[in-house]
Amino acid sequence: MPTPSQSLTLRRGPRWRNRVALAPLTNLQSNADGTLTDDEHDWLARRADGGFGMVMTCAAFVDDAGHSFTGQLGASDDAHLPGLTRLADSLRAAGAASSVQLQHGGRRGDRALTSTLVAPWDDPKYGAQALTTDGVQQVIADFAAAARRVERAGFDGVEIHGAHGYLLAQFLDGRNNVRTDRYGGSADNRFAIIHETIAAVRAATGADFQVGLRLSPERYGIVLDEARELARQVLADGAVDYLDMSMWDTFKHPHDRESHDRPLLDYFTEIPRGDVRLGVAGKILSSAQVHECLDRGVDFVLAGTAGILHHDFPRLVVDDLDFTATHPQPASHFIAESVGPAFLDYLATNWDDFVTAGDAT
């Protein structure tokens, strides 16, 4: 079994220096137009300095209609290039592979930031309009254009965000996506936007550009059997270099009672994957848990909470088999870890039991 300190070779692009990657984390530190700030740069560059094998940005919107929250990073316009280039240069100088997660909020976009919300279906609850077939194809083109822009900036790759109920994941929702074109109805039709986005991103970028995909294994109208089948198709196709399964809790059992006999993770590690790498994210906070994931068959782990708490989490994992990242911590701890004011306020306000009460500034 691999160890956390072992490097990871992917089908395309640079080798990762170890098996611990920084998960994409909402941090609200970008400018209102999606351009990079010093705080966001410093937060990510510090994680590269801390030894993460791959450092990924937060979800970056590919189109203004998909702008999902204030302070979100953008990859939709050439105005974003200078900041992205600066960040890519810093991550490379620190020895980390680099990636931008590409995202479209769909019906979960922020109406204060975009005049029109879109979705696979008309959704009065969110005030979202159903995309036409041409509109779906434009979304795919937007992902491809953003990936090309990210490559120009000097990043090693992108991750396509097909999880967490954002636009691409909305198409996977078998409860609501009853479109009558080729993007709705049957499972294969609902999967089509994922496959076509991967193909478009791959066609728009160079032969050594790394492309990953994030999927949710359940929730958001996604059932386990369909998630497994989509994962199987993506792994067999080989167009992506890695699949990132966002578990929320890597060690949980499925919601589906009929599949509750074993951990959710096992349903994905057993799928043949050739030379496509498999990563998992969700409540991985200790050296023991990193080792457990690798022992159970994944190729790498993505650390979110642990990466906020400790910029050098990979080194701590390697140096101390008993290490565990714990919280809550005082604001001074996060400031010392290069968490900027906007990010710290977000953590204190929205993450339960994370920042010591009364110590958010």
N, C-alpha and C positions, 0 to 999 in steps of 0.2 A: 504494500500500500504506500502511496506517496506521503511525504511529510510536508508540513506547511512551508518549510524553507526551500523545498525543491523547486526549481524553475519549471515553467510550463511553456511548452512549444505548441503553438496553434497552427492551423492549416495555412494561414496567411499572416503576414505582419510580424512584428517583433516578438521575441520570447519574453514572457513575464518573468521577473526575477524570483518570484515566489507564488504561492497558491492563495494568497489573501488579497482580495481586491476591495476597493472602497465602493460600497453600494451608492447608487444615485440617491441623493438626499435633498429634499426641498429645504432651502435655507433662506429664501426671501432677501438675498443680498444684492441682486442685480439692480441696475437703474430701471426707471419706469419704462424705458424703451427696449429693455432686454440687453443692453450693453453691460459689459463686465465692470464691476467696481473693484477697488483695491481690497475691500473686505473679502469678497468672493474669491479673488485671486489668491489672497494670503491663506485663506482657509484650505483651499485645495492644494496649493503648493506645499503647505506644511505637511499634509498627508503623504505627499510624494517624498518629502524629506524624511518622513517617519518610517519609510520602508515599504509602503504598500506596493504590491506587484503591479497592479493596474489601478489608476485613479480615474473615476468617472464623474462627470458633472451631474448636477441635478437635471431633471427633465427640462429640455430646451424646446420652446415652441417653434414649429416649422412654418406656421402661418398665423397672422394676426387673429384670425377667427378661432384659433385654438389656444390663444393666450389664456392661461388658467388661473393665475394668481399674481398679485402685485409682487414685484421683486423677482420674477421668473427670468431666467436666462433665455436669450433668443438666439436662433440660428436661421432666421427667416429672411435676412436682408444683409447685403454687403456692409451695412453700417455696423454689424456685429463682428466683422472680420478682425479689426485691430485688437479688440479685447481677447477674442478667441486665439489669435496668433500669439499674443503675449502669454496667455495661459499655457498653450501647447509648448511654447519654448521653455517655460519654467518647469513643467512636469518632465519634459525630456531631460533637462539639465540635472534634475534630481534623480534620474534613473528609472522613472516609472513609465510603463506603457500608459497611454492616455486614450480616453473615449468621451464622446458627448452623447448623452442619451437624448434621442429625438422623440418628441411627443406632440400630440394634438389633443386638446381637451374635449373636443366634441361638445356634447350637451353639458359637460362639466366645466366648460370654459367660464370665464368671469364676464358677465354682461357689462360690468363697469369698464372693461378693457376692450370689448369688441362689440360692434353694433349688431352682429348676427351670430347666433349659436346654431350649430349644425349637428346632426345626428344621423344614424341610419334610418330612423323613422321620425315622423312628426311627434314631438313630445311636449304637450302643453304644460306639464309640470315645470319643465326647465325653460319653456319658451323657445325650444329648438325646432328648426325646420329640417325635414328630411332632405338629404343630399340626393340630387339627381345622379344618374349613372355617370354622366360627364363630371359631376361634382366629385364623385368618388375617385375617378381617375385623376382629377386635379389634386386631390389630397395625396395620392400616391406620388404624383410628380413633385409635390411640395417636399415630401420626405426625401426624394432623390436629390432635389436641388439643395436642400439643407445638408445632406451628406457630402455632396460635392464641395460645398462651402467649407464644411468642417475639415475636409481633406486639404483644401487650399490653405487653411489656417495652420496646418502642420500636425493635426491630431493623427494618432495611429488608427483610430476607428470610430465607429458609432454603435450605439445600441438602439434598436427599434423598440419603442415602448408599446407592447401589445397587452399590457396588464392593467390592473387596478381600476377598471371601469372607465378608462379614457377612450378616445374615439375608436381606435383599432379594436380594443376589447369589446366595445359596444356592439360591433358587428358579430362577435362570437356569441352574443346573448340569444339563446334559443327561445326564450320566453317572448321576446319583443321583436326580434329581427325577422319579420315575415315579408320582407321586400320580395317583389316578384321578378326582379332582374337577377343577374348572375351573382349578386352579392348578398342574397338573402334566401331564407327558407331552409334548404337542406344544410347539413353540417358542412359539406364540401363547398357549397356556395358561400356560407358564412366564413369559412376559412380563406376564401379566395383573396381577400384584401391583404391578409398576412403574406401569402406567397407572392402576390404581385408587388407588394412594397419591398420585400426582400430582393426580388429580381430587379426592380427598378434601381434600388440603392446599389446593388452589385454592378449593374450596367453603367451607373453614373460615376463610379469610382475606380481606382486603380487595382491592379492584380494583387497587390500586397496589402490592401486596406482591410482592416479587420471589421467584420460585421457580426454583431450579436443581436439576440432577440430576447426580450423579457416577456414571459407569460405568467398568468395566474393559474393555479391548478384547479381552483374552485371559486365559488362566489361570483357576484356580478352576472348571474344568469349562466355561468359556465358550469357544466357538470363534469365530474372526474373522467368519465369514459371519453368524452369529447376532447378534454384537455390532453389526455394521453394520446389520443389519435392524432391530434394536431402536432404534438411533440414528436410522435413517431414519424410523421411525414416530414417535418422540418429536419430532424436528425438524419433521416434516410436521404434526403435531397442533397445535403452537404453544401448548400449555398451560404449558410451562416458558419461562422467559426466557433461560436459557442451559443448555448441556450442557457438563459438565466431564469430559473424558476423561483419566483417570489412567493415564498410559502407563508409569510407572516409569522409563522412559528415552524421552524424547520423540523421540530421533533414531535409535532402533533399527529393525530390520526385524522383521516378524512371526515368531513361532515356527513357524507353519505354513510348511513348506518350499515348498508350492505357491504361496504368496503372498509369497515371500521376495525378489521381484524389485525391490521398491521400499519406501521407508520406511513404517512402520505409520501414521504421521500422515496420509499421503496418502489412505489408505483412508477417512478421515473428513472431510477438508477437501473432498473431491469430492462429498459428499452435499448436495443442495439443502437450505437451511435457512431460507429466507425471512428473517424478522426475528428468529429465535432466534439467540443468539450462541453461538459455539463457543470454549471454552477448553481448554488442555492443561497438564498438569503432569508433571514428571519430569526431574530432572537439568538444569534450566535455571539456569545459574550465571553467565552472562556477558551483557554487553550484546550481543555478537554473536549469542548464541543467542536472546535475546529478539527481536532484529530478524529473525533467520532464521525463527522461528515465525510472526511477523506477515507476513513476506514470502511464506510458504508457505500463507497463507490462513486462519489462525486469527484470532479477534477479540481475544483477550486471553490472557495467560499467568498461571499460578499458580505462585508461587515458594515452595518449602518450605525446603530447605536454605539457599538464599541469604538467605531472610528470617530465619532463625535467626542466621546469621552477621552480617547487617547490617540493622538496623532501618530504614535509609534506602536499601535496595537500589534502589527505583525512581529515586530521585534520582541515585544513582551510575550507573545505567544510562543515564540521560539526559545526564548531564554528561560521561561518559567512554566513548567508543565502544570503548575497549580494556579496560574494567573486567571483572575476573573475581573472583568470590568464591572464596577458597581455604581449605582446611583441611588438617591440623589447626591449631587455635588453642589458646592456653593458657586455662585457666579464667578468668583475669582478663579476657580478651577477652569471653567470654560474659556474665560478671557485668556488665561495662560496657554490654552490649547488653540488659540487663533480663531475662536468663535466670535464673530463681530456682533455689534449691538442689535441689529435687526434679527439675526439668527437667534441670539440669546433670548430676546423678547419672545420670539415664536416658540422656542423650547419651553420657556417658563409659563407661557400662556396656554399652550396646546398639548404639551407632553406631561401627563400626570406623574408626579413623584420623580421628577428629573432634575430640576433646579431647586435648591433648598428654598423653602418658603420664606418670603420676605427678603430674598437676596438676589433679585432678578437684575440688578444693575450694579 
